[in-house]
Amino acid sequence: MLTELLEHLNAGKALLPGSDLSKLMNEISSDTRKRLGQANTAGYLNEDEMHEIVQGILNYDIPKSVSIWQPFYMDFGRNIRFGENVFINANVHMQDQGGIQIGNNVLIGHQVVLATLDHDLLPADRGVLHPAKIVIEDDVWIGSNATITKGVTIGQGSVIAAGSVVTKDVPPLSIVGGVPAKVINKINKPKRGII
């Protein structure tokens, strides 16, 4: 039934409160939060230990070059894909029900929130959840305390300024900032090592 749930979420279909799929999502979320709660309060864990815990929750082999600092939070823990050389700083929150795809050489700063679900706008339907995937392409740097909302793609090589709220796609090699985030500059030297 997990496969059916992931297909439903990844297709962007609404999740109705009280449905079998919603109940399963809540059960999985509860287990994920419990396991991460234990890890986050266990005292210092080195990067290998955190890697093993997160990999166990995600249930697939994530690249060895993924570095995750504690505390780390996932709401669901079954719908994240990591590229190579990803660094995740402390207190990052990933609400991954709608799917999170992280490319290679990505830096995610302190207290970043990746939120892939929205509640329905109509008060009578507020319990209905609407998922959409977040895609972070290669070589992206997300500054501390930024929030990325559902359905957003952050283009290759871009920088998200600290404290920004990103509600729309970000073009490649762009610097965005603000609430809501807007393009404030372009990056003109895309090759590594150029000063």
Buried (B, 14 or more C-beta within 10 A) or exposed (E): EEEEBBEBBBEBEEBBEEEEBBEBBEEBBEEBBEBBEEBBEEEEBEBEBBBBBBBEBBEEEBEEBBBBBBBBBBBBBBBBBBBBBBBBBBBBBBBBBBBBBBBBBBBBBBBBBBBBBBEBEEEEEEEBBBBBBBBBBBBBBBBBBBBBBBBBBBBBBBBBBBBBBBBEEBBBBBBBBEEEBEBEEEEEEEEEEEE
